[in-house]
Amino acid sequence: MDCDVLVIGGGPTGATTALSLARRGFRVIILEKDEFPRFHIGESFLPRNTRIIRELGLEERLKALPHMAKHGAEFCFGQDPVPREFRFDSGFECGDSSAWNIERAPYDAMILDAARDAGTVVKTRVGVKKILKMTDGDVAVLADDGKEYRAKWLVDASGQGTVVGRHLSTRKVLPQLKKVAYFGHFHGVFRYADHRAGYPTVVMCKEGWFWMIPIDEVRTSIGMVLDADAAKEVGAKEGVSPNQMLAWGISRCPVLKERTKDATFPAQNGVTADFSYRCEPYAGPGYFLVGDAATFVDPIFSTGVCLGMASGVQVAEGIEGIERRGANADAVRRKYCKYVKGSSSVFFRLVYAYYTHPFRELFMHGQGPFEIQRAIISILAGHVFPKPSFKLRWRHRLFEFFVWVQGKKKIVPARETWSLLTAPGEGKGSPEVVVRTGAAVGAA
């Protein structure tokens, strides 16, 4: 055996898994196809991440990186002059009530360095070419460096690469959540001067939504997520190229247009498929799937890294139970699959509802009986592991019932839908934008 545990992928999920295992005395190898640091979107984190970072002993390393404190978020429709504020400390006291926004390149590198410091062997620019064997106590892969790596256990943290899911043909895309994301880093975007300075802003439209995330003192991550069909329609009818789609969307959205009027845009935006999926079962003979390699939840509520890091710690505990305490492997797998399904399903339910207008009307109303709004805020803060408390669960179910009622008969004031495709814009083709010389997506 080359090691006890072979981890595919060195992002926050894989690095957290490796760090947790290495500190338990296991020999771990990470195979990472990219070189770190590398650009990645997903710069906003949940309060539940704060606890994970603290438990991993990485608080001081995190504080040393440029970041923005995050005490809540704001939501609005594209035509709203004043967004609605949601503070994490207005939820139930389930744990931490603050988090952070941070550029992913240094953050991801920080956790990978911590795993390396704990004894993990990290091999970058080495991807997995083929899975050769997966059985309990004996797994093997062929890497693209031409070497065969053998271990007792395989942990797939390959993100949307879903190496094991594709190998087993278990990756199932959820047809209702096929999206495309367009993104980039901007300078000079409007910034609040008070406690809202680090608030992510979510701007909703009929075809999808925008994000604005302050990631340090000068840069803001902005992105637009569209239904896949809407994205095709824009390209066909408006004549907008994919790498200028974000500028087109900003030009048609009053909120974005106002906040970026003095901003410097990147020369072009990045593009990525944003399809939600599952790769069940999340564990099997010789392997565990963690983070996006297990399931990808639409990023509207910034849940990805939190789910990934939490599942990585859970896998480390499971492998330790099997190897050191004689736990039954099948029982550990069942418990882990229940853990991933239980925590992710809460967010999936919110995401499905989020794309309906009745949900948005109730959510933006911000009030309700039985302190329902406090429960939803606590769930959105990430306090769902291993499952939400009873006081959150029954209120979430009641909220879903009210969403259903709102679709039949208005119980809160109706809100107009707002569409990018019918909003006045700059005309067909890519709008003119202020471009920083030499800037590229994600550049400093």
Secondary structure, DSSP 4 states (H G I P E B T S, - for coil): --EEEEEE--SHHHHHHHHHHHTTT--EEEEESSPSS---S--B--HHHHHHHHHTT-HHHHHTS-EEEESEEEEEETT-SSPEEEEGGGS-SSS---EEEE-HHHHHHHHHHHHHHTT-EEEET--EEEEEEEETTEEEEEETTS-EEEEEEEEE--GGG-HHHHHHT--EEEEEEEEEEEEEEEES----SSGGGG--EEEEETTEEEEEEE-SSSEEEEEEEEEHHHHHHHHHHH---GGGHHHHHHHH-HHHHHHTTTPBBPSS-EEEEEEEEE-SSSEETTEEE-GGGTEE--GGG--HHHHHHHHHHHHHHHHHHHHHH---HHHHHHHHHHHHHHHHHHHHHHHHHHTSHHHHHHHHH---GGGHHHHHHHHHTT--SSS--HHHHHHHHHHHHHHHHHHHS-SS-------TTTS--S-SSPPP--B-TT--TT--
